[in-house]
């Protein structure tokens, strides 16, 4: 009986760790807002995994599909999806992903 309790404890501990990691990501995303500077975004989200620039626009990618788009040094859009650019312009947009 004691062994079984120890097993359940370890499973519960592992699940708690996974759930706290998910909650942490959600908190960071909730702290983003349009008008923030790149430095403010990086203070909340950390360094981006990838950076693309075109003209006055910069796109910061976190993970495989979360994008933050800046014009100059200010956030104009952010969200989950793939990064695209309007044809013939420097302007980026996010093709949103819906579950």
PyMOL commands that set and color helices and strands:
alter all, ss='L'
color gray80, all
select helices_A, chain A and resi 2-30+38-45
alter helices_A, ss='H'
color red, helices_A
select strands_A, chain A and resi 50-54+57-62+66-71+74-85+92-96
alter strands_A, ss='S'
color yellow, strands_A
deselect
rebuild
show_as cartoon
